[in-house]
Each structure stands twice: as structure tokens, then as C-alpha cells.
Amino acid sequence: MEYTVQKLGQLAGVSTRTLRYYDEIGILKPARINSSGYRIYGQKEVDRLQQILFYKELGVSLDVIKEIVTSPAYDGAKALREHREQLLDKRKQLDVLIANVEKTIASAEGRITMTDQEKFAGFKQQLIDDNEAKYGKEVRAKYGDDVVNRSNEKLKGMTQEEYEEVTRLADEILTTLAEAFATGNPASDIAQKTAELHKKWLTYYWSEYSKEAHAGIAQMYVDDERFKAYYERQPGMAEFLRDAIRIYTGVAK
């Protein structure tokens, strides 16, 4: 079956403006343009739009989605299986938060007593699950299951004060990194302060710190597009952070 841009938009629940934008950026081209100048979409395009919307639901940026779906190695069936696993992970995360909310309601109504640590356990578990879903495979391959498992346990055991501090540090790193990047010098005082803050942030998750591991994870921020997207607020910023950390740790490569 074929669809005009308007009919496809109605079918998928997206605006015609969005579909036209997808055409402009090359992420979803129509199958053809008819004699009246209308975009016409076929089954292949319908399937691709479904994949795009799946990735968007999972929080993937359009730039990354385009790289994925336009790659010659793209496998639609494999992508669907991965979507299913990620959605199951997302459901698991929501179940944890729902359980936490229900327990909080019971506590507020005086039916149970809830410790301060329990109040934030759901958020910590969600953070762990998010990290596992996004980066778990790569990080476990690089550092091993034992290191990752110990890191997760350390996060679960954080006090509320520690959790608030690590969240504050994450924001401070981005702010300081932007200031350092403006200098253009990864060896500058502000850049080295960024590296120091990054080390401090890591130690909340890592049971043991090493300069080599610190430099290694900085390299991952450059090599892996998902890590890179977090720090790449401006082009070249992830590389700048890596270079600053290399200087800070004294680990060249």
C-alpha cells in the first residue's frame, strides 16, 4: 500500500512537517514523487518510519538514528529484536519506580515505615538500568563484569548526600568543561580542574581508581558515539576532555 505524506502522518501520528523534515535531512525519503508533486511512501518507508519512532522513543538523537538506519550494514530484524530488549528494560525501570511510589504512598499513609535510603533506591536502580542498557555491553567488555558489578553495588549503597553530590558533580563537569573548551588549551588550569572533577565523579562509582582506567574511559567518550553525544555540546569537546584527562593522568594513549 502507498501513502501520501498526509496519510502517512495520520497513520503514524506524526505531523506532515516532521515527515518533510525527515526527507530534507535524508533520514526518510519518499519512494517517489508523483506527477502532481506529492511525496509517495511505500511499505519500505513505512517500516523505516516505525524504526525511527522506536529509536526516538528510546531517546536516540536524529543524527545517530540517521547513521543507524542508512548504514549498509543495517539489519531491520536485528534492530527490532534490540528494540524489544530495550523496551523490556524500560518497562523494568518503570516497574521499579512504580513500586517505589506505591511504597512511598504507604509510608505517607502510616501503613509502613520507609527509610531515607529506600526512598531513593528506585532512582538509583533506574540509573543503573539506564547505564546497563546504553553502555553495559561495551563497559563490561572493556573492564569486566566484576568491576561493573562492584560499581553498581557502590551506587546502590550511596547515601542521599552522596547521591546528591555525584549528581551535582556531573553538572559541574559540563559547566567547567564548556569554560575550559573556550580556552582551547587542555593543559590550562580550568581544563585540569575539569579532569580533577571528572576523577572525583568517577570515584563515587568505582571501587578502585587508576590513571590508566581514567584515560581509557576518556577515550571511550571519543570512540563511542553514545558516550560522545553526552559531552559533545560543541564539536570537538569530547576530544578536548579526553586530552585534558590524558594530561591530568599522564597517560598518553
Order of alpha helices (4+ residues) and beta strands (2+ residues): beta-alpha-alpha-beta-beta-alpha-alpha-alpha-alpha-alpha-alpha-alpha-alpha-alpha-alpha-alpha
